[in-house]
Amino acid sequence: MMTFEPKCVLWKRLGAEIVHEQIQGLSLSEELEFWRKQTEKLKATQQIAKGNLPDKSIQPPPATLCSAGADACKTTNNNAIA
């Protein structure tokens, strides 16, 4: 009997892999700067979602699930767990 990985678990795993690739090899100070910028992007996105206009210097991230592109993020039955 095969069980399938829920999409939310797949998305979490894909997101963790992408972040790992982005911060791999960064020094501690570079990693802290990475997370500071990501936090700014998240806050800007949250403000837009609330209908508030953020500071124009902060740009929201592009609306994609992952940096690999939409095709790489599509789920198929090959994410089954035996």
HELIX and SHEET records of a PDB file:
HELIX    1   1 LYS A    7  ILE A   23  1                                  17    
HELIX    2   2 LEU A   28  LYS A   50  1                                  23    
HELIX    3   3 ALA A   70  CYS A   73  1                                   4    
HELIX    4   4 ASN A   77  ASN A   79  5                                   3    
SHEET    1   A 2 THR A   3  PHE A   4  0                                        
SHEET    2   A 2 ALA A  80  ILE A  81 -1                                        
END                                                                             
